[in-house]
Amino acid sequence: MDETDLIQAAKRGDVESFNVLVLAHQDTAYSVAYRIMGEADAAADATQEAFISAYQKLHQFRGESFKPWLMRIVTNACYDELRRRQRRPATSLDALSDVQPMPDLELHTPQENPEHHVQRRELNSAIQDCINDLPDDQRVIAVLSDVEGYAYQEIAGMTGLPLGTVKSRLSRARNRLRDCLRGIRELLPTEYRLMNE
Amino acid sequence: MTVSPQIPSDRDLELLSAYLDGELTDREKDKLEQRLARENALRAVLDDLRETVTLVRGLPRLKAPRNFTLDPAIYARAVPWWKRLFSPQAALQLTGALGAVASLVIILLAVLLSRGASEKSLMTAEQAAPGQPSQLAMQPTATPLPSEETAIAYSGEGLLQTTLAAQSLYYATHAPTPTLQPTQPAAGFAGPAEAPAPLAMEAGAAPSSADMTQTGGYAPLEAQDALGAAAPPLPTAPPAAQPMLAAPQAAAPPAGNEFAEGQGQEGNNNESETQVGSVTNAVTEEAQAMAAATATPAPAAQAQRGTPEAASEKEAAKEEKGERSPSRWWLAGIGLVLLVFSVTLFVLGHRQRHA
């Protein structure tokens, strides 16, 4: 049963068919949610809300590509979660600690050197910190474009923003990331040298 | 080549960002490339941006920490009720439920009809049974004696004798008669109600209105009073007396006919009593046929005897109903079969929905 059949069955109320779609897209959805939210629990909450919302709004799906439609719902769920947290700021135990834990959920090859794996994790954590420092509107665009690789037009469709707004927000986000990562790039080789020594 | 020391503007950064993504038009792209060839600072910024984008795009795809599948027990309810109603399983279940209700209605209807018919038959039998004082008490407006006299008055000739005979028959049949079966007195009692009319026709003395009036004058005073009270318009039987007339005849009209013959010929109390005994033992199909034949009136008499004839038709209809009443249980049987079928459909639909 292909994706179209699964969607049609889910539209008729077949939850099991929808769950097949969930299993096929949950990694992508959670990854986007995590990059936007910057926190594992919040990303999981947003992902779950997104799939529930997608099932309830499935009758609105008009046959376009399912993944961008789902990513739009995930993005909106992240926006809702961000707004909810801004209204009721709650400090989690993770946020109280100095180091934001990076979940070991990355898909890596088993042949990877453990040292390189650690270095890569630190670099990814630093990049994620830079992303987290972006304003919400720029962060969503940066994640959709540079993490997920969507084109401008697709991002405009997902976020409901004009194409020019997408371009300008992405440009500002990249400029901020460039400034943030410039210092990290200067630090990381030294650490790598120390670790290699 | 000249190196521009200027810091790139927001517009330049936007162009560089779009240039990295291939989102510039050909004209924008040409102009930017010309500037990049001239401006080292702009080219350095472009390199920084490219490295940044490369780092970010190198972020790995994360694996979901758990499954985000939905629980069917909870989210299956999100389907609109009308879609669930028109599912094949729900339609099967609904059909079974409606069929069960319909079959119950059919069974109830059959039971009520059969019970009503049996009660009518019972009432007929009880009304026709003589020697039971309770019957007279139950039918105060249609006592047997005036009814008999009214019917006898239709016959025209020999009215006085038949009236006397009917009275004697009434008293004779109300007396304990060991030889009579419970239904036999009913037949004998029912006889005088209408049987004299056919008998009078056979005798070639079809009565006219004048005859009726005259014969009414010959009737005893109490008979006339009963006639006036129970049946003021002669052609139509009094509503109160009609059930009393019709019911006994429905029980045994042919016996009544034979009794009328004997009554008209004999006109004697003793002979009437004996005739009752003989008549009630002669309830046969042939007598029914004879009753139907003798009930065919002459045109002149037909107008006068409209009431007895209509009553006989009603009796025949009631007789048919009485015969059919036990067979109404076939309707209940059909309802029962339909009920079993409907319940089976309902159970099948229920199982399929919750499978």
Interface residues (C-beta under 8 A of the other chain):
Chain A: R12 G13 V15 E16 F18 N19 V22 L23 Q26 D27 T28 A29 Y30 S31 Y34 R35 A40 A44 T47 Q48 F51 I52 Y55 Q56 P103 L105 E106 L107 H108 L123 N124 I127 Q128 I131 A142 S145 D146 V147 G149 A151 Y152 K167 S168 L170 S171 R172 R174 N175 L177 R178 L181 R182 R185
Chain B: D10 L13 E14 L16 S17 A18 D21 E23 D48 L49 E51 T52 V53 L55 V56 R57 G58 L59 P60 R61 L62 K63 A64 P65 R66 N67 F68 T69 L70 D71 P72 Y75 A76 A78 V79 K83 R84
